[in-house]
Amino acid sequence: MKEGQYTDVHCYGIAHAPGQLTGGTGTFTDSTKTFSCSSFSKDDLPAIGSYYNLNGVHKDKRYEFPRWKCTHSGETSDFKDI
């Protein structure tokens, strides 16, 4: 995981959790170990406390964020490696 901006972000809920995202944008902040991504549809937001598999492209390399927990839900949602 590299700190900074991500493109082509994908978010998939584990165990049928709501809140899928395809082709979004994101930011990974190393100091807080938080991955924030957007733009989720208002009709399909992730669920706080549910786990998600995330991935995105940073400087031409795709990074995986497997099994991250949603800690904030909205059009921009936050996930942590908990």
N, C-alpha and C positions, 0 to 999 in steps of 0.2 A: 504494500500500500504506500502510495506516495501522496504527500500533502499537495493540495492544489485543486484546480478545476478539472472536471470530467465531462466528456460528451458521450453520446450514444449510451446513456445509462438505462439499464434494465433492472426491474424490481419484480420479483416473483414471490408470492406468499408461500410459506411452507404449511402443509396440512390444510390447504384451501383457504388460507387467510385472505381477506379482501385487500385490494390495493395493488393492482398491476400497473407497471409503467414500462413503456417501450420507447426508446429514442429520446429520453429526457436529458437533463443536465444535472450535474452534482458538484459538490465540494467536499473534500476530505480535510478535516482539521486535526492534525496530529496531536496537538496539546490537549484536546478534549476527547480524542478518539471517536469523533462523530463524523458520520457521512450524512450529509443533507442532500436531498435530491428533489427535483421538481420537473415538470409540472403535472401533478396528479389531477385526474378528473374529479370534480366535486362529487360525482356519482360513484366513484370507486377509490376511496381513501384507504390507506393502510390502517390497521387497528393497533392502538397502543398496547404494548405487551405481547404482541404476536411477533413471530420470527420470519425473516425474509432472506432470500438469496439475492444479492445485488452484484452488478458488475458494470464497469464503465471504462472508457478509453481516456488515458492521460498520456500526453506526449507520444502518441502513436502506439501505445501498448495497452492491452486490455488487462485490467486488474479485477480479481474476484473478491467479494466480501461475503463469504458464506455464513449463513445462520446469524444474522444481525437482528437485534431486537428493536422494534419501533418504540421510540421514546416521545415523539411528538408527531401528531397527525394533522395534515392540512395539504393545501396545494403544494407547499414545500414541507417535506416530512424529514424527521431526523431518526437516525439509526445508530446503535452502538453495539460494539462487540462485547456483549455481556454473557 
